[in-house]
């Protein structure tokens, strides 16, 4: 029997506003897709758990959303079509391209 907390349960119960990880960074990309696939949150709300939520928690007010005046840290993710893990196709940091898979 597990006695640990389930992040998915906490999100479903409305007890979580930010998901982050200091031990397995790929989980942050997968989390919104899993939360949506499991019917816990719509994808756009699940994505806020790994973008806007953590940015707000550490007072990085220039990131976490796509809007005028924001830093423009962006990921282009291949449409998963129920495939997890999701795959990053392109990545921009402060509006500058830093990674391209193709």
Backbone bond lengths (Angstrom), bond angles and torsions (degrees), N, CA, C in turn:
res aa  C-N    CA-C-N  psi(-1)  N-CA   C-N-CA  omega(-1)  CA-C   N-CA-C  phi
1 X - - - 1.453 - - 1.518 108.92 -
2 X 1.331 115.84 127.99 1.460 121.21 178.83 1.526 110.04 -82.41
3 X 1.323 115.09 137.20 1.470 119.47 176.80 1.517 111.35 -110.11
4 X 1.344 117.13 3.56 1.456 121.18 -179.16 1.513 112.01 -77.96
5 X 1.313 115.16 161.69 1.451 121.41 176.87 1.525 109.61 -78.85
6 X 1.300 116.37 144.67 1.448 121.92 174.61 1.517 108.51 -101.33
7 X 1.334 116.78 120.71 1.460 119.89 178.07 1.519 110.14 -60.74
8 X 1.326 117.38 -40.52 1.466 120.69 -179.21 1.530 110.83 -61.22
9 X 1.312 117.42 -40.33 1.461 121.23 178.73 1.525 110.42 -65.84
10 X 1.319 116.39 -41.84 1.462 119.95 179.50 1.528 110.78 -64.53
11 X 1.336 117.34 -40.39 1.464 120.96 177.28 1.521 109.61 -63.51
12 X 1.333 116.42 -47.43 1.466 121.25 -179.32 1.525 111.58 -59.94
13 X 1.326 116.90 -34.82 1.466 121.35 180.00 1.527 113.07 -83.91
14 X 1.344 117.20 2.71 1.455 120.87 179.34 1.518 114.02 73.93
15 X 1.325 117.44 21.70 1.463 121.80 -176.81 1.524 113.12 -100.56
16 X 1.315 117.50 9.45 1.453 121.31 -175.50 1.527 109.69 -135.02
17 X 1.307 116.38 132.67 1.470 120.93 176.21 1.519 112.07 -118.24
18 X 1.349 117.63 -9.16 1.462 121.19 -179.36 1.523 109.72 -151.18
19 X 1.324 115.19 134.42 1.458 121.54 172.74 1.514 108.21 -112.46
20 X 1.321 116.70 133.67 1.457 121.16 176.16 1.522 108.06 -146.77
21 X 1.310 115.10 169.39 1.458 119.43 -179.54 1.516 109.41 -148.60
22 X 1.302 116.27 139.01 1.458 119.99 173.72 1.527 111.18 -114.47
23 X 1.328 116.54 7.73 1.462 118.04 -177.73 1.516 113.69 -126.08
24 X 1.316 120.13 -27.24 1.460 121.13 179.21 1.520 108.22 -143.07
25 X 1.340 115.56 83.55 1.466 120.34 -172.86 1.530 114.13 -59.13
26 X 1.345 122.37 -30.56 1.476 119.09 179.33 1.532 113.49 -62.06
27 X 1.310 117.88 -20.25 1.463 119.77 -179.02 1.521 112.32 -64.52
28 X 1.331 117.93 -26.27 1.465 120.20 -179.05 1.527 111.49 -68.81
29 X 1.322 117.82 -33.73 1.460 120.19 176.04 1.526 110.67 -70.50
30 X 1.304 117.06 -35.89 1.462 121.03 -176.24 1.528 112.89 -79.54
31 X 1.315 117.77 -29.42 1.463 121.90 -173.31 1.527 114.63 -54.26
32 X 1.335 120.26 -49.02 1.469 118.79 -178.94 1.532 112.46 -63.07
33 X 1.319 116.53 -37.03 1.464 119.65 179.14 1.525 110.55 -66.72
34 X 1.334 117.12 -40.30 1.468 121.43 179.45 1.518 110.27 -67.94
35 X 1.337 117.81 -44.70 1.464 120.67 179.22 1.524 110.93 -59.88
36 X 1.328 117.06 -40.66 1.465 120.60 178.78 1.527 111.14 -70.83
37 X 1.326 117.21 -44.05 1.466 120.88 -179.28 1.527 111.35 -62.56
38 X 1.320 116.23 -34.06 1.466 120.70 179.87 1.524 112.81 -83.92
39 X 1.340 117.14 0.69 1.457 120.48 177.74 1.519 114.19 74.94
40 X 1.330 117.10 18.36 1.466 120.29 -178.22 1.524 111.13 -80.61
41 X 1.328 116.81 -42.06 1.469 122.33 178.37 1.520 108.62 -145.21
42 X 1.331 117.88 150.79 1.459 119.25 168.89 1.536 108.26 -62.94
43 X 1.325 116.87 151.23 1.462 120.15 -174.31 1.526 112.65 -54.42
44 X 1.330 118.52 -44.97 1.467 119.52 -176.78 1.531 112.01 -62.29
45 X 1.312 117.56 -31.34 1.468 120.80 176.57 1.531 110.60 -77.92
46 X 1.319 116.32 -37.97 1.464 120.42 178.42 1.521 110.82 -63.97
47 X 1.351 116.40 -38.46 1.478 119.03 -179.42 1.527 110.70 -63.14
48 X 1.317 117.90 -34.01 1.471 120.83 178.53 1.525 111.14 -60.53
49 X 1.324 117.73 -26.59 1.463 121.47 179.84 1.532 112.12 -64.79
50 X 1.338 117.03 -26.58 1.465 120.39 -179.06 1.531 112.75 -112.51
51 X 1.326 117.30 1.37 1.461 119.63 179.45 1.530 110.42 -121.69
52 X 1.306 117.30 -79.44 1.469 121.41 -176.44 1.530 112.19 -64.30
53 X 1.310 117.59 -39.32 1.470 120.69 -178.19 1.519 113.24 -60.73
54 X 1.332 118.17 -55.38 1.466 118.80 178.62 1.536 112.80 -63.19
55 X 1.331 117.66 -38.65 1.469 119.86 178.92 1.526 110.54 -59.88
56 X 1.324 116.71 -44.26 1.469 120.62 179.30 1.529 111.12 -65.80
57 X 1.329 116.38 -38.44 1.467 120.46 -177.63 1.523 112.30 -61.67
58 X 1.326 116.41 -33.33 1.469 119.70 -179.58 1.530 112.07 -106.19
59 X 1.334 114.89 16.39 1.464 122.84 174.43 1.532 113.78 58.81
60 X 1.331 116.06 38.77 1.463 121.42 172.87 1.523 106.74 -97.16
61 X 1.305 116.45 80.14 1.458 122.44 -171.44 1.522 114.07 -73.98
62 X 1.331 117.45 -5.79 1.456 120.55 179.58 1.532 112.44 -96.97
63 X 1.321 117.64 11.70 1.463 120.72 179.57 1.520 111.30 -147.88
64 X 1.326 115.11 169.44 1.457 119.90 -179.97 1.516 113.51 108.17
65 X 1.333 116.96 -7.21 1.462 121.17 -179.78 1.523 108.63 -152.81
66 X 1.309 115.74 160.23 1.456 121.57 174.68 1.525 106.94 -97.67
67 X 1.327 115.68 107.63 1.468 120.82 -177.71 1.521 109.05 -162.35
68 X 1.327 115.58 159.33 1.464 121.05 177.35 1.520 109.69 -56.92
69 X 1.326 116.39 136.97 1.449 121.63 178.05 1.522 114.36 85.74
70 X 1.319 117.21 -4.31 1.460 120.18 179.60 1.523 109.83 -87.21
71 X 1.301 117.50 166.85 1.460 124.64 -173.25 1.524 114.08 -68.83
72 X 1.288 119.65 -27.55 1.474 123.96 179.93 1.521 112.50 71.68
73 X 1.329 116.31 50.48 1.460 121.99 166.73 1.521 105.05 -90.12
74 X 1.316 117.07 113.08 1.466 120.89 -171.91 1.514 111.69 -131.90
75 X 1.323 115.53 149.99 1.459 123.15 171.66 1.514 108.66 -122.04
76 X 1.313 116.23 139.39 1.454 121.60 168.17 1.518 104.92 -107.14
77 X 1.320 116.21 116.17 1.455 121.91 -175.53 1.522 108.87 -109.87
78 X 1.330 116.92 134.77 1.459 120.87 176.78 1.524 108.61 -60.69
79 X 1.309 116.06 138.24 1.463 119.72 178.77 1.521 108.53 -58.68
80 X 1.321 116.82 119.38 1.455 118.48 -172.99 1.521 114.76 -72.25
81 X 1.331 118.03 -25.92 1.468 120.30 -178.38 1.523 110.39 42.88
82 X 1.318 115.93 52.36 1.465 123.65 -179.89 1.522 113.31 68.46
83 X 1.330 117.31 18.21 1.463 120.57 177.32 1.518 108.47 -105.27
84 X 1.289 115.73 123.08 1.458 121.77 174.17 1.525 104.85 -124.29
85 X 1.290 121.49 128.61 1.452 125.51 21.36 1.523 113.01 -86.64
86 X 1.312 114.19 147.23 1.461 121.39 174.31 1.529 107.88 -68.91
87 X 1.328 115.45 153.71 1.457 120.01 -177.01 1.523 110.24 -119.71
88 X 1.339 116.32 126.68 1.459 121.47 175.96 1.522 108.10 -76.07
89 X 1.337 115.94 126.45 1.459 121.72 179.15 1.534 111.54 -98.84
90 X 1.338 116.65 -38.57 1.456 121.51 176.73 1.523 109.17 -145.43
91 X 1.342 115.14 154.96 1.462 120.84 -179.03 1.522 108.19 -143.33
92 X 1.325 116.35 133.29 1.458 122.87 175.75 1.524 108.28 -121.80
93 X 1.313 116.49 140.36 1.459 122.52 174.71 1.525 106.99 -122.50
94 X 1.316 115.31 122.94 1.469 121.82 -176.99 1.526 110.42 52.56
95 X 1.316 116.22 38.23 1.456 122.05 177.18 1.518 115.52 81.57
96 X 1.316 117.52 -3.02 1.466 121.80 -178.85 1.527 110.19 -102.31
97 X 1.353 117.49 132.40 1.464 119.26 178.72 1.541 110.89 -67.22
98 X 1.341 115.10 132.31 1.470 119.69 179.57 1.516 112.79 -124.87
99 X 1.361 117.30 -13.02 1.462 119.70 -179.40 1.518 108.75 -153.73
100 X 1.338 115.16 141.65 1.455 121.36 175.78 1.526 107.67 -146.14
101 X 1.331 116.95 123.71 1.460 121.80 -175.77 1.516 112.81 -83.30
102 X 1.320 118.53 -14.53 1.463 119.81 -175.59 1.507 111.54 -124.81
